[in-house]
Amino acid sequence: MTAFERPPSPPRPVSGRLRYRVLAAKPVSMLLLTCLIILVGCAYTARGAFGEWLRIRRLKSIGRTTIAEVTDISRRLPGKERGSASEYVTFEFQAAPDAQPIVGERLRSLFKDRVQPAGKLDVRYDPDNPSDFFCLQCDDYSLVWRLSVQIIFLGVVGVLLLMAVFRYRALIRTVCNAPVVLGTLVDVRSCAQGAFSRLVVVTFEFDSRTIVLKTVVPVHLAHSFSIGDSVYLLVPPRKPKRALLAGAFL
């Protein structure tokens, strides 16, 4: 149907086209897009954490253990002198008596026990590549601990998906069952959604009240509108401010 045709009386059938348009609607699409962004971020960061866990597992099986000495505990600001200062622990060890010392550095907050200057640390290194090492006191964490942030965000994704399902079903119910009300288009303007969307402002009478509805529609649909046009709305009886522009869904 076109934007100016009266929708059929409820109940209206749920078509594939309707499902697609509801998925593309702002409440649902924004939630799904947020989920996708979080999942991509989790996958990217989890890759590094999983790779570090595998590296330490490999060193546990082939590596040699030695004692490193804490040479310095310094407090310094991050790059460009911004942010709060952090304490760094510098230590060194020798893979062989005549070998050059290998220097390592870790944040003090990573250590499971308190570290003192001139203290001793356990280090496990690759005999063929001593610069590939890890410190048992600060690097030996389980995979679940390393992925704890990603696991938390996956929980957030689950909540957002539930919200998206709830909004999807609510929109489907509105489109299929809401009564039709005739409104008047008072404004069409650009919006923050980008060049492919427009903000449409419609007024309509409902239960002896004048309701002002602001909704985002595809730009191709907005181009068919002119100020003062009469447009059909699908208005939930209990939530008239959540009315939908019929032409955007049917």
HELIX and SHEET records of a PDB file:
HELIX    1   1 GLY A   16  ALA A   24  1                                   9    
HELIX    2   2 LYS A   26  ILE A   62  1                                  37    
HELIX    3   3 GLY A   79  GLU A   81  5                                   3    
HELIX    4   4 ARG A  108  LEU A  110  5                                   3    
HELIX    5   5 LEU A  143  ARG A  146  1                                   4    
HELIX    6   6 SER A  148  ASN A  177  1                                  30    
HELIX    7   7 VAL A  219  ALA A  222  1                                   4    
HELIX    8   8 PRO A  240  ARG A  242  5                                   3    
HELIX    9   9 ALA A  246  ALA A  248  5                                   3    
SHEET    1   A 5 ILE A 102  LEU A 107  0                                        
SHEET    2   A 5 SER A  86  PHE A  93 -1                                        
SHEET    3   A 5 ARG A  64  ARG A  76 -1                                        
SHEET    4   A 5 LYS A 120  ASP A 126 -1                                        
SHEET    5   A 5 ASN A 129  CYS A 135 -1                                        
SHEET    1   B 5 ARG A 209  PRO A 218  0                                        
SHEET    2   B 5 SER A 197  PHE A 206 -1                                        
SHEET    3   B 5 VAL A 180  SER A 190 -1                                        
SHEET    4   B 5 SER A 230  LEU A 234 -1                                        
SHEET    5   B 5 LEU A 244  LEU A 245 -1                                        
END                                                                             
